[in-house]
Amino acid sequence: MGTKSKQGFKLLAAPDFWLVVKLLNFVRYTQGMKALGADQKLFIKDLCFEQVPVRIYQPKAPSASPRRGVMFFHGGGWVFGSLGKISNRSYCNLICRAVREEAQKRSASSLYRLAPEHKYPAAYEDCLNASVHLMRNAEHYGVDPARISVCGDSAGGNLAAAVSQTLAGRADLPRLRAQILIYPILQALDFNLPSYRQNQGVPLLFQERAAFYVLQYLNGNASNLEQVLEGSHIPIDIKLNYRKWVSEDYIPEKFKARGYKPHVLLDCSTEVYETVKRFCEPNLCPLLAEDAVVHQLPESFILTCEYDVLRDDGLLYKKRLEDNGVRVTWCHLEDGFHGIINSFNSEWMSFSSGKRGLDNIVSFLKSL
């Protein structure tokens, strides 16, 4: 079935691909079992933008002018998210409802093709195509084309950042008003940054799971999981080239206080690098975009959590944006963990930090 890595993780062999797919499909099914029911404040309609399934949320209260719009991309490690059926139970629906009710925006929650069945760049292309459709047809949907933002959490934050970078260079489309990135994953060069080392075993996203998901998105398998975790998947010369953007040196010292020890740089074989070299593409890892692109990005909101392996991805991107003159609103939840925003309306477990984070997101949206 598979082999054990040095860290003790079970590594799936190639023949196990369909086992992974079956397990993922079971989890996807259970995620969509319970519906929320009708909403008294919103019109909700399922459509397709360029063959990409979307769910439209529109406040029932009339508006004298076109509304601000948000395109939301769900998280789930690029592998979860009810493709082919938009689940009423999904946390993206909960977030979208709260944001739309409070901020009085019209918006769309976009699905995308999922890994491992659909590898990179399928998810990115779906999100980009859906966003372009909304921007080109904004008036048809009652949206002000100059006030459209993209938003996403976790893997959805990755997709929102990648879409925002691509649209920044499009002269044929309106400029995005903002990007909202909720604990985004933004790079795959270094899974040993301080936050990865400090929070490697903290739920809801373990260090090993983060690497597993990004490999599923890239290649449809996790055959190089061990190398990615130990940092022997990228040649040293390439790592050194990107250290200007991906380095613990740019993480404020206060975030290294919880026992962080620097990781030794490891080289890699040509064979391994050939399988993951697309990790150096900004559409997959937005933190690696050139300054000329980052400089053009719209006003940004970034949410990070202290007990989250992805914390430092957000901190590094915040620095890159600010260094390039982009206005950034940063919300850091000192007692937060990955996925906490999704708990703000949970039936069985709720955290005040999740509600506080969501309130900050809504306040930012209202300010646009």
C-alpha positions in Angstrom: 0.0 0.0 0.0 2.8 2.5 0.8 6.0 3.2 2.7 6.9 5.0 5.9 8.8 8.3 5.7 11.6 9.2 8.1 9.0 11.3 10.0 6.7 8.3 10.3 4.1 9.5 7.8 2.5 6.9 5.5 3.4 7.7 1.9 1.0 6.6 -0.7 2.3 4.7 -3.7 1.0 5.5 -7.2 -1.5 2.6 -7.3 -3.2 4.1 -4.2 -4.4 7.1 -6.3 -8.0 5.7 -6.6 -8.1 4.8 -2.9 -7.3 8.5 -2.1 -10.0 9.6 -4.5 -12.6 7.3 -2.9 -11.7 8.5 0.6 -11.9 12.1 -0.5 -15.2 11.5 -2.2 -16.6 10.1 1.0 -15.6 13.1 3.0 -17.0 15.4 0.3 -20.3 13.6 0.5 -20.5 13.9 4.3 -19.7 17.6 4.1 -22.8 18.2 2.0 -25.4 16.2 3.9 -27.2 19.0 5.9 -28.9 22.0 4.3 -29.3 25.4 6.0 -32.7 26.1 4.5 -34.1 29.4 3.2 -32.7 32.7 4.1 -35.0 35.6 5.0 -32.6 38.3 4.1 -31.0 37.0 0.9 -31.9 35.8 -2.6 -29.7 32.7 -3.3 -29.4 31.3 -6.8 -27.1 28.7 -8.4 -25.7 29.6 -11.8 -22.6 28.9 -13.9 -20.0 31.5 -14.9 -18.1 30.2 -18.0 -19.2 26.6 -17.0 -17.9 27.1 -13.4 -20.6 26.5 -10.8 -21.3 29.6 -8.6 -23.8 30.5 -6.0 -25.1 34.1 -6.1 -26.0 35.9 -2.8 -28.0 39.1 -3.1 -29.6 41.0 -0.2 -33.4 41.3 -0.6 -33.3 44.9 0.5 -33.5 47.1 -2.6 -30.5 49.3 -3.6 -30.7 52.6 -5.5 -27.3 51.9 -7.1 -25.2 49.0 -8.1 -23.8 47.0 -5.2 -20.3 46.2 -4.3 -19.4 42.6 -5.2 -17.3 39.8 -3.8 -16.1 36.6 -5.5 -15.4 34.0 -2.8 -13.2 30.9 -3.3 -13.6 28.2 -0.7 -10.8 26.4 1.2 -10.4 22.7 1.6 -6.8 22.0 0.4 -7.9 22.1 -3.3 -9.5 18.6 -2.7 -12.8 19.4 -0.9 -15.7 21.6 -1.9 -18.6 19.7 -3.3 -17.9 19.9 -7.1 -21.0 19.4 -9.1 -23.2 20.2 -6.1 -23.0 23.4 -4.1 -23.6 22.3 -0.5 -25.8 24.5 1.7 -23.9 23.2 4.8 -20.5 24.2 3.6 -18.7 26.8 5.7 -18.2 29.0 2.7 -22.0 29.4 2.6 -22.0 30.3 6.3 -19.3 32.9 5.8 -20.9 34.2 2.6 -24.3 34.6 4.3 -22.8 36.5 7.3 -20.7 38.8 5.1 -23.5 39.5 2.7 -26.1 40.2 5.4 -23.8 42.5 7.4 -22.0 44.2 4.5 -24.9 44.4 2.1 -23.0 43.2 -0.9 -23.9 41.1 -3.8 -21.5 38.2 -4.3 -20.8 34.9 -5.7 -19.3 31.8 -4.1 -17.3 29.9 -6.8 -16.6 26.2 -6.9 -13.7 24.8 -8.9 -12.5 21.5 -10.2 -10.9 19.5 -7.4 -7.6 17.6 -7.0 -6.4 15.0 -7.3 -8.7 14.3 -10.2 -8.0 17.7 -11.7 -4.5 18.9 -11.2 -3.0 22.4 -11.2 -3.8 24.7 -12.9 -7.5 23.6 -13.1 -8.7 25.2 -9.9 -6.8 28.4 -10.7 -8.2 28.6 -14.2 -11.8 28.0 -13.0 -11.5 30.8 -10.4 -10.0 33.1 -12.9 -12.6 32.4 -15.5 -15.5 32.9 -13.1 -14.0 36.2 -11.9 -13.5 37.5 -15.4 -17.1 36.6 -16.2 -18.4 38.6 -13.2 -16.2 41.6 -14.1 -17.3 41.6 -17.7 -21.0 41.2 -16.8 -21.1 43.1 -13.5 -24.0 45.4 -14.5 -26.1 42.4 -15.5 -25.8 41.1 -11.9 -26.4 44.5 -10.4 -22.7 45.0 -9.4 -20.5 48.0 -9.7 -17.6 46.8 -11.9 -15.2 49.2 -10.0 -16.1 47.7 -6.6 -15.4 44.0 -7.1 -13.2 42.1 -4.7 -11.9 38.6 -4.5 -11.8 36.6 -1.2 -10.8 33.2 -0.1 -9.7 31.1 2.9 -6.8 28.7 3.0 -6.4 27.1 -0.4 -9.1 29.6 -1.5 -6.9 32.4 -0.3 -4.2 31.0 -2.5 -6.5 31.1 -5.5 -7.7 34.6 -4.6 -4.1 35.8 -4.5 -3.2 34.1 -7.8 -6.4 35.5 -9.5 -5.7 39.0 -8.2 -2.1 38.9 -9.5 -3.3 37.8 -13.0 -6.0 40.4 -13.1 -3.6 43.2 -12.0 -2.1 43.0 -15.5 -5.3 43.0 -17.5 -5.9 46.3 -19.2 -9.2 45.1 -20.7 -10.9 44.6 -17.3 -11.8 46.9 -14.4 -9.3 47.0 -11.6 -10.1 44.8 -8.6 -11.1 46.9 -5.6 -9.5 44.5 -3.0 -8.3 41.1 -2.1 -9.2 39.4 1.1 -6.9 36.5 2.1 -7.9 34.4 5.1 -5.0 32.3 6.4 -3.8 31.7 2.9 -1.2 29.2 1.7 1.1 31.1 -0.6 4.3 29.1 -1.1 5.5 25.5 -1.2 9.3 26.1 -1.2 9.7 25.9 2.6 7.6 23.9 4.9 10.0 24.6 7.8 9.3 28.2 8.4 8.8 29.1 12.1 5.0 28.6 12.0 5.4 25.2 10.4 7.9 24.0 13.0 6.0 25.5 15.9 2.5 24.3 14.9 3.3 21.1 13.0 0.9 19.1 15.1 -1.8 21.7 15.8 -5.3 21.1 14.4 -6.9 21.7 12.1 -4.1 21.7 9.6 -0.9 19.7 10.3 2.4 20.4 8.6 2.2 17.0 6.9 -1.4 17.6 5.7 -0.5 21.0 4.2 2.3 19.4 2.1 0.1 16.5 1.2 -2.7 18.8 -0.1 -0.4 21.0 -2.2 1.2 17.9 -3.8 -2.3 16.5 -4.6 -3.0 19.8 -6.3 0.2 19.8 -8.2 0.7 16.2 -9.2 -2.4 14.3 -8.1 -0.3 12.3 -5.7 2.0 12.7 -2.7 5.0 10.6 -3.9 7.5 13.3 -2.9 5.9 14.1 0.5 9.0 13.2 2.5 11.3 15.4 0.4 8.9 18.3 0.5 8.6 18.1 4.3 12.4 17.9 4.9 13.1 20.6 2.3 15.0 18.5 -0.2 12.7 19.1 -3.1 14.1 22.4 -4.3 17.8 23.0 -5.3 19.8 25.2 -2.9 20.6 27.8 -5.6 16.9 28.3 -6.3 16.1 28.5 -2.6 18.8 31.1 -2.2 17.4 33.1 -5.1 13.9 33.2 -3.4 15.2 33.9 0.1 14.6 37.6 -0.6 10.9 36.7 -0.3 10.7 33.3 1.5 12.9 33.4 4.6 12.6 33.2 8.4 14.7 36.4 8.4 11.6 38.4 7.5 9.5 37.0 10.2 9.3 39.4 13.2 11.2 38.0 16.2 8.2 37.9 18.5 6.8 35.1 16.3 9.9 33.0 16.8 9.6 33.0 20.6 7.9 29.6 20.9 11.0 27.5 20.6 11.8 27.9 16.9 15.2 26.6 15.7 16.4 27.3 12.1 16.2 24.5 9.6 19.3 23.3 7.8 19.2 23.9 4.0 19.1 20.6 2.1 19.8 20.1 -1.6 17.7 17.9 -3.9 18.1 15.5 -6.8 17.2 16.6 -10.3 14.7 13.8 -10.5 12.7 15.1 -7.5 12.9 18.7 -8.6 11.5 17.8 -12.0 8.3 16.6 -10.4 7.8 19.7 -8.3 9.5 22.5 -10.3 6.1 24.2 -10.9 6.1 25.2 -7.3 8.1 28.1 -8.6 5.2 29.4 -10.6 3.4 32.4 -9.0 0.0 31.1 -10.2 0.6 28.2 -7.8 2.7 30.0 -5.2 1.7 33.7 -5.3 4.4 34.7 -2.8 7.0 34.2 -5.6 5.5 36.9 -7.9 7.8 39.5 -9.2 7.7 43.0 -7.6 6.4 44.5 -10.8 3.3 42.4 -10.3 2.9 42.8 -6.6 3.2 46.6 -7.0 0.0 46.6 -9.1 -2.2 44.7 -6.6 -5.3 46.2 -5.0 -5.8 47.1 -1.4 -5.5 44.0 0.7 -6.8 42.3 3.9 -4.8 39.5 5.4 -5.9 37.4 8.4 -3.4 35.2 10.2 -3.6 32.9 13.2 -0.9 32.4 15.8 -1.4 28.6 16.0 -1.5 27.9 12.3 1.2 26.4 10.1 0.3 29.0 7.4 0.8 32.0 9.7 4.2 32.9 8.2 2.9 32.7 4.6 0.5 35.5 5.5 3.2 37.5 7.3 5.7 37.2 4.4 3.0 38.3 1.9 2.0 41.2 4.1 5.6 42.4 4.0 5.9 42.0 0.3 2.7 44.0 -0.3 3.7 46.8 2.0 7.3 46.9 0.6 5.6 47.5 -2.8 3.3 50.3 -1.6 0.1 48.2 -1.4 -2.2 49.2 1.5 -2.7 46.3 3.8 -5.2 45.7 6.7 -3.8 42.9 8.9 -5.8 41.0 11.4 -3.9 38.6 13.6 -5.8 36.3 16.0 -3.4 35.6 18.9 -5.4 32.7 20.1 -6.6 31.5 16.6 -5.9 28.3 14.7 -6.4 27.3 11.1 -10.0 27.1 10.1 -11.3 29.1 13.1 -13.3 31.5 11.0 -15.4 28.5 9.9 -16.5 27.9 13.6 -18.3 31.2 14.1 -21.7 29.7 13.5 -21.0 26.1 14.4 -23.7 24.0 16.0 -21.3 22.0 18.1 -18.2 24.1 18.7 -17.7 27.9 18.5 -14.8 30.2 19.3 -15.0 33.9 20.0 -11.9 34.5 18.0 -13.7 33.1 14.9 -16.4 35.7 15.4 -13.8 38.4 16.0 -12.0 37.5 12.8 -15.2 37.5 10.8 -16.2 40.9 12.3 -12.8 42.3 11.0 -13.5 40.9 7.6 -16.9 42.5 7.5 -15.6 45.8 8.7 -13.0 45.8 5.9 -15.6 45.0 3.3 -17.9 47.8 4.6 -15.0 50.3 4.2 -14.5 49.6 0.5 
